[in-house]
Structure formats: C-alpha cells, structure tokens
Amino acid sequence: MQGKATAADPNGHGIDAGENEAVATQVLVVDDEPVTARGYARALAAAGHKVSVAHDGREAAALAKATAFDVIVSDIAMPDMDGLALLRTVRENDLDVPMIFMTGSPALESALAAIEYGAFRYLLKPVAPEAMLEVVARAVRVHRLARVRREATSVHELEGKPIGDRAGLEARFASAVDKLWVAAQPIISWSGRRIFAYETLLRTEEPTLRSPIDFFDAAERLGKAAELGRIIRQKVAVLLRETPPPALLFVNLHPADLEDPELYAEDGALTPYARQVVLEITERAALDRIHELQSRVMRLRALGYRIAIDDLGAGYAGLTSFAQLEPEVVKVDMSLVRGIDSSAVKQKLVRSIIALCTELGIQLVAEGIETIAERDMLIGLGGDLCQGYLFAKPGRGYPEPNMA
C-alpha cells in the first residue's frame, strides 16, 4: 500500500496494526505537524486500525486516490491545500468516506463550512485518544453501511439519487460538466413530411446527474445555474459551427440565463447564430422574478432570436406566459399529448390551445408523441408540428426522423 510502513520505521508514512491486520480498517491521518500526526496514528494503530499518514493535503489526496480508506482524519487548517479542499478532491473518487476534521483554532465560520461540505465530525485539538477512537469507530460503521448500499446499486440506479454533502455535489457536478454533450431531436412538419427544426437537449455521462432535472438542480444548489447555461450555449455554438442544422435550432433557457449578460452580448456564444435559434423558455420558470422580463425579450428579438414557451400545460401560468412573452412558438407538454387519442378531456384542451395559437399567429409543437394514434389525433385536431420518440430519439448530430 502506498505510504504504508511499520511502527518501527520512524521515516515511514504509515503504521501497521500488526496482529489485527486481517480485520483492520483503513484510516488516513492528515496533519502538517509530524509529531501530532504520529501521535494520532499510534493511538489508532494500537486500537487495531491500519493507519496511513500524510503531512499535507496534496499528499493525502494522492493516498486517498490510491487506497479505499474507511475514514479520513484531517487537520482543517493546512498550507497549500486545506481540509475543505482535500474533501472536495476526495469526493471526486469517493462519495462515501467519512471525513473527521480537527482544528486548534476553532471558529464558527470554519465549523459551518465543515458541516456544509459534509464533515462527519468537527473536533477541537487537542483531541483525547479515547474521543478520537470513539468517533472513528462510529464513522467506520457509517461508512460500511454506505458502501454496502453503494455496491448494491447499479450504475443506472444512481440516477436521481441524492448526493449527501456539498463537497460530493461539487465533485459530481464538475464530473458532469466534463462529460457534458448536446443531443438533438427533430421537430417535423407532418403535413409537409419535412424537418421543421431540431431541439438541443442536455446530456452527460456522469451517472449520478444523468437526468437533466438533477443536473440543473445541482447547478442551482451550487449557485452555478448561469455558469451551466453558458457552458451549454458554448456546446451548441460548436455544434452550429461544425454542422449547421438543416432547419431552426431550439435551445432551452434556464431562468438564470435570462439575467446573464453573455446571452445578449455581441460576442455571446449564440449571438452569431441568433436567426437560426429559437429560445425555449419553460412555463415552469418563475417569470415574475425576472427583472425587466419584457425588455429582455425585446433585446433577444432584436438580435434575431425567436421565442418559444416550453412545456405549456405542465404548470399554471400558461396564459400569463402568452401575455408576458408573446411567443412565436408554443410547445404543448407531453402530459397533454400522452394518450390523447383515448382522452376526451385532453382532446378538448389541445383543440382549444391550437385554436388560440392559430388566432394569434403562433406555431404549435406537440412534444412527446410516441404512438401513431397520438400523432393522428393531434393532426386531426388541427396540429402539424410534431416531436417525440415516434419520429426519432435524441442523438448526436442531427438524427434523421422516421416519416412513415
């Protein structure tokens, strides 16, 4: 094991529990004071733990990446990489290992930060050996339970699972951003059997944030929704540069995007392609909270963008959204489309929406179409623009739709 040494080796980075090795747990002690670190390590080794020692955060991060520790006991105030930075780094590879922080200079700010980032305990130096052993034993039990649950969960089952602490969330969010890509799904005009547009959709290979809803929820919790919006727009711009679409491109906007100056800037990622882009604003968004919403929408139109209301029918602000945004396009939520062929209520609702859009000169897209019966009912009600798995699933590039 990297950093391992026997108790007799004064220059080693670890202490071996000897007779208890078969059942010993792996503990990493991190402290920039060698005497203090050695003292804690000897007490833990005497209690039957296998102990590794690191004297700074970077050394500890390397050890944690190479070894599956049961507990990490770390000083919180260290030069170069402090305990919180170490925890964030550890969470890139291990969402479960408990971190016990120690400090000789207690402060409310550092204690609150430690709790927010997911510290198992926050101890004041000097820590009595008995207290240290008790906390470590409790942390080991918690970690073993978490590991059993994690090992019993397949990669696909991780989707949507809560990530317990801020450090873990930051690590998973960074991983999701690194693995982010943009899929596209066609929107077709059924009457003309032609492609009307493509919608771009957020995708990531990070299993814990694979759902776009979870991904955006993580961004909001971390205060990075606007940052994520910029990253997505940059990805869409690359797609536009490398392979211009044969039709319009729909791009979803998070509420935070509407207050991001980059969206309106002359050198913004999507600004050169504005006339090819329809910006989808979800009806679920709290539009009333957006400062000077109508003037912002006017600025977007002046740049060449068209505006769409997304998910109409999924919330309660439909008519208000019409009045506030005066959209060129409305997308009917799949909750009204799914099973519409067998629901008289849905048929009446969608017929009314189609009539309203026709009167106002607004184009309507029915999304989430999965069956021929749903498609035929929507066409019979006066619809034309269609989107859903019946025609094509989202994919890389611009998937060809099934027009049969």
Salt bridges, closest charged atoms under 4 A:
ASP16 OD2 - LYS4 NZ 3.35
GLU21 OE2 - LYS4 NZ 3.87
GLU21 OE2 - LYS50 NZ 3.97
ASP31 OD2 - LYS125 NZ 2.63
GLU59 OE2 - HIS13 ND1 2.37
ASP70 OD1 - HIS143 ND1 3.69
ASP70 OD1 - ARG147 NH1 3.81
ASP75 OD2 - LYS125 NZ 3.48
ASP80 OD2 - ARG58 NE 2.88
ASP96 OD1 - ARG150 NH2 3.05
GLU116 OE2 - ARG166 NH1 3.42
GLU134 OE2 - ARG138 NH2 3.00
ASP165 OD2 - ARG91 NE 3.10
GLU170 OE1 - ARG88 NE 3.76
GLU170 OE2 - ARG166 NE 3.18
GLU199 OE1 - LYS331 NZ 2.68
GLU206 OE1 - ARG172 NH1 3.53
GLU206 OE1 - LYS179 NZ 3.72
GLU220 OE2 - HIS254 NE2 2.60
ASP257 OD1 - ARG233 NH1 3.10
ASP260 OD1 - ARG230 NH2 2.62
ASP260 OD2 - ARG233 NH2 3.09
GLU262 OE1 - ARG233 NH2 2.78
GLU280 OE2 - LYS331 NZ 3.12
GLU292 OE2 - HIS291 NE2 3.59
ASP311 OD2 - ARG284 NH1 2.74
GLU328 OE2 - ARG301 NE 2.74
GLU367 OE1 - LYS331 NZ 3.42
GLU370 OE2 - ARG338 NH2 3.69
ASP376 OD1 - ARG375 NH2 3.03
